[in-house]
């Protein structure tokens, strides 16, 4: 007579000991890889996590691929990375599929009656989002010091338990935040390069690596001339998702979007990103008007230049000498200080 292996269904509540029997892991910690079970088990405590800068939960906004659960990586102090003691757990999450492991999420529920033993509710099995596995964000650590954290974007691979109690709270106001994460960003880029070398890179991998190289080179250039460079993190009123910019130069109030090529598809994508983000950051106080720039591997053709100029967007591009040259927009909106785009009042925009 044979018996089936024990399973845990989404929504069921278990203790750590019971979870380890089925899925492996460790008796403590938030990220628990198991070589024997070929799993990575994640534990989230939504109620107490915010004291450590953790804001885990379901996004209210779904995209074409469905729902997303955001899960903050390991490391209670300093920038979170993919190396070192805590970084090993973050790397295990990011590379779970490549290592042949399944990913399982539990959320703290309570305690066993009459006992101090904690219980956890099983949410379900997940995978990291392929197009955007994680975001780097600024958040306070346990000592209320700002640092860079890794926020994984997890997608269900089957049935899941979803509760309103596990939804991220909506932002009360639109709030752009400038943060410097140069070292963390460089480590993330290096990790992406390493992952790409360890597998057959996809076209998406190749495009991401080209953007990384261009962004890093130009960031080095700006830093070398004394500019304060980082990223903008934008919380949008009544939304749960967080927007993260490409490079932002705080010194002269310039927002950059990085293109992997000068193709129409790549340029349109970057233009849309810049126009979307700029709506929320024009309210930031600065002694210079906001500039929008595309960071490009070469000078786009005349038609693309005209498209960008129509929206008052300039271009920084690699020149023949290997340096960077600027093609600044001379559009009618140049020098604006918060006025709407030229077409904002046209009949088509109001239709």
SULHULIN-V46836 format. One record per residue. N is the residue number from 1. RES is the residue in one small letter. PHI is phi in radians with two decimals (* if undefined). PSI is psi as a letter, one per 30 degrees, with the letter a starting at -180 (999 if undefined). D_LAST is the distance of its C-alpha to the last C-alpha in Angstrom with 1 decimal. Layout:
BEGIN
{{N & RES & PHI & PSI & D_LAST} {N & RES & PHI & PSI & D_LAST}}
END
This chain:
BEGIN
{{1 & x & * & k & 69.7} {2 & x & -1.98 & l & 66.4} {3 & x & -2.08 & k & 63.8} {4 & x & -1.32 & l & 60.2} {5 & x & -1.16 & k & 59.0} {6 & x & -1.13 & k & 57.4} {7 & x & -2.30 & l & 53.7} {8 & x & -2.10 & k & 51.2} {9 & x & -1.62 & k & 48.2} {10 & x & -0.93 & k & 44.9} {11 & x & 1.74 & f & 45.2} {12 & x & -1.33 & l & 49.0} {13 & x & -1.90 & k & 50.7} {14 & x & -2.45 & l & 53.5} {15 & x & -1.51 & l & 55.7} {16 & x & -1.05 & e & 55.9} {17 & x & -1.07 & e & 59.2} {18 & x & -1.20 & e & 57.8} {19 & x & -1.18 & e & 54.8} {20 & x & -1.12 & e & 57.1} {21 & x & -1.10 & e & 59.2} {22 & x & -1.64 & e & 56.4} {23 & x & -1.98 & f & 54.1} {24 & x & 1.39 & a & 56.4} {25 & x & 1.86 & a & 55.4} {26 & x & -2.32 & l & 57.2} {27 & x & -1.26 & f & 58.3} {28 & x & -2.65 & l & 56.0} {29 & x & 1.76 & l & 53.1} {30 & x & -1.59 & e & 49.4} {31 & x & -2.07 & j & 49.3} {32 & x & -2.23 & j & 52.2} {33 & x & -1.30 & k & 52.8} {34 & x & -2.33 & j & 55.5} {35 & x & -1.24 & e & 57.3} {36 & x & -1.16 & e & 59.3} {37 & x & -1.63 & f & 56.3} {38 & x & 1.01 & h & 53.9} {39 & x & -2.35 & l & 51.3} {40 & x & -2.25 & j & 49.5} {41 & x & -1.81 & k & 49.2} {42 & x & -1.88 & k & 46.8} {43 & x & -2.08 & k & 47.4} {44 & x & -2.16 & k & 44.8} {45 & x & -2.12 & j & 45.5} {46 & x & -1.07 & e & 42.2} {47 & x & -1.20 & e & 43.9} {48 & x & -1.77 & f & 46.1} {49 & x & -1.16 & f & 44.3} {50 & x & -1.14 & f & 42.3} {51 & x & -1.17 & f & 45.6} {52 & x & -1.91 & g & 45.8} {53 & x & 1.41 & g & 42.2} {54 & x & -1.69 & k & 41.3} {55 & x & -2.26 & i & 38.0} {56 & x & -1.54 & l & 38.2} {57 & x & 2.69 & l & 36.0} {58 & x & -1.34 & k & 33.2} {59 & x & -1.30 & k & 29.7} {60 & x & -1.27 & f & 27.3} {61 & x & -1.57 & k & 24.6} {62 & x & -1.80 & l & 25.6} {63 & x & -1.86 & a & 24.6} {64 & x & -1.11 & f & 25.1} {65 & x & -1.67 & f & 28.8} {66 & x & 1.89 & a & 29.1} {67 & x & -1.33 & l & 30.4} {68 & x & -2.36 & k & 32.0} {69 & x & -1.86 & k & 34.9} {70 & x & -1.69 & k & 35.5} {71 & x & -2.32 & k & 39.2} {72 & x & -1.41 & k & 40.8} {73 & x & -1.20 & a & 43.7} {74 & x & -1.56 & l & 47.3} {75 & x & 2.11 & j & 48.8} {76 & x & -1.52 & f & 49.1} {77 & x & -2.31 & k & 50.0} {78 & x & 1.24 & l & 48.7} {79 & x & -1.09 & k & 46.1} {80 & x & -1.40 & k & 45.8} {81 & x & -2.40 & a & 46.6} {82 & x & -1.85 & g & 47.6} {83 & x & -2.18 & l & 51.2} {84 & x & 1.37 & a & 54.1} {85 & x & -1.05 & e & 55.1} {86 & x & -1.36 & f & 51.8} {87 & x & -1.12 & f & 49.9} {88 & x & -1.09 & e & 51.8} {89 & x & -1.17 & e & 50.0} {90 & x & -1.09 & e & 46.6} {91 & x & -1.13 & e & 47.6} {92 & x & -1.11 & e & 48.7} {93 & x & -1.17 & e & 45.3} {94 & x & -1.07 & e & 43.5} {95 & x & -1.82 & g & 46.0} {96 & x & -1.03 & e & 46.8} {97 & x & -1.19 & e & 45.7} {98 & x & -1.11 & f & 47.6} {99 & x & -1.62 & g & 50.7} {100 & x & 1.26 & h & 50.5} {101 & x & -2.00 & k & 49.8} {102 & x & -1.61 & l & 47.5} {103 & x & -2.04 & k & 45.5} {104 & x & -2.27 & k & 45.8} {105 & x & -2.06 & k & 44.3} {106 & x & -2.18 & k & 46.0} {107 & x & -2.12 & k & 45.0} {108 & x & -0.97 & k & 47.7} {109 & x & -1.99 & e & 48.3} {110 & x & 3.04 & b & 51.5} {111 & x & -2.39 & l & 55.2} {112 & x & -1.13 & k & 57.9} {113 & x & -0.89 & k & 59.4} {114 & x & 1.31 & g & 62.5} {115 & x & -2.49 & l & 61.9} {116 & x & -1.58 & g & 60.2} {117 & x & -1.22 & k & 58.9} {118 & x & -1.41 & l & 55.1} {119 & x & -2.10 & l & 53.0} {120 & x & -2.43 & k & 49.8} {121 & x & -1.65 & k & 47.2} {122 & x & -1.37 & k & 46.3} {123 & x & -1.53 & e & 42.6} {124 & x & 2.56 & a & 43.0} {125 & x & -1.64 & k & 43.2} {126 & x & -2.39 & l & 40.7} {127 & x & -2.46 & l & 40.1} {128 & x & -1.28 & k & 38.6} {129 & x & -1.06 & k & 35.1} {130 & x & -1.28 & e & 35.8} {131 & x & -1.37 & e & 32.8} {132 & x & -2.48 & i & 33.1} {133 & x & -1.08 & e & 36.4} {134 & x & -2.79 & l & 36.3} {135 & x & -2.12 & k & 34.9} {136 & x & -1.68 & k & 37.1} {137 & x & -2.26 & l & 36.3} {138 & x & -1.61 & k & 38.1} {139 & x & -2.72 & l & 39.9} {140 & x & -1.33 & k & 43.1} {141 & x & -1.56 & a & 46.3} {142 & x & -1.15 & f & 49.0} {143 & x & -1.78 & g & 50.2} {144 & x & 1.08 & h & 46.7} {145 & x & -1.75 & k & 46.7} {146 & x & -1.12 & k & 43.4} {147 & x & -2.66 & l & 43.6} {148 & x & -1.61 & k & 41.6} {149 & x & -2.10 & l & 41.2} {150 & x & -1.68 & k & 40.3} {151 & x & -1.99 & j & 37.7} {152 & x & -1.31 & k & 37.9} {153 & x & -1.88 & j & 35.0} {154 & x & -1.87 & k & 36.7} {155 & x & -2.00 & k & 35.5} {156 & x & -1.11 & k & 37.4} {157 & x & -1.89 & g & 39.6} {158 & x & -2.98 & a & 40.4} {159 & x & -1.05 & k & 40.4} {160 & x & -2.39 & l & 39.7} {161 & x & -1.71 & k & 40.2} {162 & x & -2.11 & k & 37.1} {163 & x & -2.29 & k & 37.4} {164 & x & -1.02 & e & 35.2} {165 & x & -1.16 & f & 38.0} {166 & x & -1.80 & g & 37.4} {167 & x & -1.46 & k & 33.7} {168 & x & -1.17 & k & 32.9} {169 & x & -1.23 & k & 31.9} {170 & x & -1.32 & k & 28.4} {171 & x & -1.15 & k & 28.3} {172 & x & -1.38 & f & 28.5} {173 & x & -2.67 & l & 26.9} {174 & x & -1.32 & k & 25.4} {175 & x & -2.47 & j & 28.5} {176 & x & -1.48 & k & 29.1} {177 & x & -2.21 & k & 32.7} {178 & x & -1.53 & k & 34.6} {179 & x & -2.48 & k & 37.5} {180 & x & -1.65 & k & 40.1} {181 & x & -2.43 & h & 41.1} {182 & x & -1.05 & e & 42.6} {183 & x & -1.16 & e & 45.6} {184 & x & -1.11 & e & 43.8} {185 & x & -1.14 & e & 41.2} {186 & x & -1.14 & e & 44.0} {187 & x & -1.15 & e & 45.8} {188 & x & -1.13 & e & 42.7} {189 & x & -1.13 & e & 42.2} {190 & x & -1.09 & e & 46.0} {191 & x & -1.15 & e & 45.7} {192 & x & -1.11 & e & 43.0} {193 & x & -1.09 & e & 45.2} {194 & x & -1.12 & e & 48.1} {195 & x & -1.08 & e & 46.3} {196 & x & -1.14 & e & 45.1} {197 & x & -1.24 & f & 48.7} {198 & x & -1.52 & f & 50.0} {199 & x & -2.54 & l & 48.0} {200 & x & -1.30 & j & 46.6} {201 & x & -1.16 & k & 43.4} {202 & x & -1.48 & l & 40.2} {203 & x & -1.00 & e & 37.7} {204 & x & -1.16 & e & 35.6} {205 & x & -1.07 & e & 38.8} {206 & x & -1.09 & e & 39.5} {207 & x & -1.12 & e & 36.0} {208 & x & -1.10 & e & 36.3} {209 & x & -1.18 & e & 39.8} {210 & x & -1.16 & e & 38.6} {211 & x & -1.13 & e & 36.0} {212 & x & -1.04 & e & 38.7} {213 & x & -1.10 & e & 41.1} {214 & x & -1.18 & e & 38.8} {215 & x & -1.08 & e & 37.6} {216 & x & -1.15 & e & 41.2} {217 & x & -1.13 & e & 42.5} {218 & x & -1.29 & e & 40.0} {219 & x & -1.08 & e & 40.4} {220 & x & -1.06 & e & 44.2} {221 & x & -1.08 & e & 43.7} {222 & x & -1.15 & e & 41.7} {223 & x & -1.11 & e & 44.3} {224 & x & -1.15 & f & 47.1} {225 & x & -1.72 & g & 45.9} {226 & x & 1.52 & g & 45.7} {227 & x & -1.48 & l & 42.0} {228 & x & -1.61 & j & 40.8} {229 & x & -2.08 & k & 38.7} {230 & x & -2.93 & b & 37.2} {231 & x & -2.43 & l & 34.0} {232 & x & -1.92 & k & 31.2} {233 & x & -1.95 & j & 30.9} {234 & x & -2.05 & j & 27.7} {235 & x & -1.64 & k & 27.5} {236 & x & -1.81 & k & 24.0} {237 & x & -0.92 & k & 23.8} {238 & x & 1.20 & g & 23.8} {239 & x & -2.07 & l & 24.3} {240 & x & -1.84 & f & 27.7} {241 & x & -1.38 & l & 27.2} {242 & x & -2.03 & k & 28.2} {243 & x & -1.61 & k & 26.8} {244 & x & -2.14 & k & 29.5} {245 & x & -1.45 & l & 29.2} {246 & x & -1.29 & b & 31.4} {247 & x & -1.16 & k & 33.6} {248 & x & -2.35 & k & 33.0} {249 & x & -1.69 & j & 35.3} {250 & x & -1.17 & f & 35.9} {251 & x & -1.11 & e & 38.2} {252 & x & -2.18 & g & 35.5} {253 & x & 0.99 & h & 32.3} {254 & x & -2.10 & k & 31.2} {255 & x & -1.81 & k & 29.2} {256 & x & -1.98 & k & 30.1} {257 & x & -2.07 & k & 28.7} {258 & x & -1.73 & k & 31.4} {259 & x & -1.90 & k & 31.0} {260 & x & -1.38 & f & 33.8} {261 & x & -2.76 & l & 33.4} {262 & x & -1.75 & g & 31.6} {263 & x & -1.15 & l & 30.1} {264 & x & -1.04 & e & 26.4} {265 & x & -1.06 & e & 25.9} {266 & x & -1.15 & e & 27.7} {267 & x & -1.20 & e & 26.0} {268 & x & -1.12 & e & 22.4} {269 & x & -1.11 & e & 23.5} {270 & x & -1.19 & e & 25.0} {271 & x & -1.05 & e & 22.1} {272 & x & -1.07 & e & 19.7} {273 & x & -1.09 & e & 22.4} {274 & x & -1.13 & e & 22.8} {275 & x & -1.16 & e & 19.2} {276 & x & -1.12 & e & 19.0} {277 & x & -1.14 & e & 22.3} {278 & x & -1.08 & f & 21.9} {279 & x & -1.04 & e & 19.3} {280 & x & -1.70 & f & 22.2} {281 & x & -1.91 & f & 25.1} {282 & x & -1.21 & f & 24.3} {283 & x & -1.43 & f & 25.8} {284 & x & -1.16 & k & 29.1} {285 & x & -1.32 & k & 31.8} {286 & x & -2.78 & k & 33.2} {287 & x & -1.43 & f & 35.0} {288 & x & -2.21 & k & 33.0} {289 & x & -1.17 & l & 29.2} {290 & x & -1.19 & k & 27.6} {291 & x & -1.95 & k & 28.0} {292 & x & -1.97 & k & 26.4} {293 & x & -2.38 & k & 28.7} {294 & x & -1.63 & k & 29.0} {295 & x & -1.66 & j & 32.6} {296 & x & -2.17 & k & 33.5} {297 & x & -1.22 & f & 36.9} {298 & x & -2.80 & l & 36.9} {299 & x & -1.26 & k & 35.0} {300 & x & -1.15 & l & 31.9} {301 & x & -1.26 & l & 31.8} {302 & x & -1.07 & e & 30.3} {303 & x & -1.17 & e & 27.0} {304 & x & -1.17 & e & 26.4} {305 & x & -1.03 & e & 27.5} {306 & x & -1.15 & e & 25.0} {307 & x & -1.06 & e & 22.2} {308 & x & -1.16 & e & 23.5} {309 & x & -1.14 & e & 24.0} {310 & x & -1.00 & f & 20.4} {311 & x & -1.88 & g & 19.7} {312 & x & 1.06 & h & 23.0} {313 & x & -2.04 & k & 24.8} {314 & x & -1.61 & a & 28.5} {315 & x & -2.35 & k & 31.0} {316 & x & -1.89 & k & 34.4} {317 & x & -2.41 & l & 36.3} {318 & x & -1.21 & k & 39.8} {319 & x & -1.67 & l & 41.9} {320 & x & -1.13 & f & 44.9} {321 & x & -1.45 & f & 47.3} {322 & x & 1.57 & f & 45.7} {323 & x & -1.60 & a & 44.3} {324 & x & -2.14 & k & 40.8} {325 & x & -2.13 & l & 39.2} {326 & x & -2.09 & k & 36.0} {327 & x & -2.02 & j & 33.4} {328 & x & -1.46 & k & 31.5} {329 & x & -1.15 & k & 28.1} {330 & x & -2.00 & g & 28.3} {331 & x & -1.16 & l & 24.6} {332 & x & -1.13 & f & 23.4} {333 & x & -1.67 & g & 22.5} {334 & x & -1.00 & k & 26.1} {335 & x & 1.40 & g & 27.9} {336 & x & -1.17 & l & 24.9} {337 & x & -2.20 & h & 25.9} {338 & x & 2.20 & g & 22.8} {339 & x & -1.20 & l & 20.2} {340 & x & -1.18 & l & 16.7} {341 & x & -1.05 & l & 16.2} {342 & x & -0.93 & e & 16.0} {343 & x & -1.64 & g & 12.4} {344 & x & -1.13 & f & 11.2} {345 & x & -1.78 & g & 10.5} {346 & x & -1.27 & l & 9.0} {347 & x & -0.99 & e & 6.2} {348 & x & -1.10 & e & 5.2} {349 & x & -1.25 & f & 5.6} {350 & x & -1.58 & f & 3.8} {351 & x & -1.18 & 999 & 0.0}}
END
